[in-house]
Amino acid sequence: MKILLSTALLSGLLATSAYGQHMTPITSNGAPKAIGPYSQAIRTGNLIYTSGQIGLSPVTNALAGDDISSQTEQVLKNLKAVIEEAGSDMKHVVKATVYLKNLDDYAKVNEIYKDYFPETKPARSAVQVVRLPKDALIEIECVTEVMNKK
């Protein structure tokens, strides 16, 4: 009951703080174009919400490779491009959600992931899923604090 009440209060506070603030879609040429009816990210108030990125190359629009390491590297490059276009950087990622086709790849992902977050590590969740778009092996989405006004 306490958790439910806390979640409801937090949701209300977030809705109140964002109320009336303009939502700005973010598009970066350094990341692949959206493959559906969504934005690469939305900036509202002092936060950036990225859509999930898979390991598509923005040049070829194909997966960067068929292994978890090459796809993870490309996912993080894509996120970095979108976050920087929105006016922030990887040091200000607050929360990341990682979707993996196979949790056995968790250690390999961490080896690459840690290089993108050498200072403050964002909060993170990781879950295994049955399938990802384009049969990717990994997808990551982030919530990031805005660092400058663009």
Secondary structure, 3 states (H helix, E strand, C coil): CHHHHHHHHHHHHHHHHHCCCCEEEECCCCCCCCCCCCCCEEEECCEEEECCECCECCCCCCECCCCHHHHHHHHHHHHHHHHHHCCCCHHHEEEEEEEECCHHHHHHHHHHHHHHCCCCCCEEEEEECCCCHHHCCEEEEEEEECCCCC
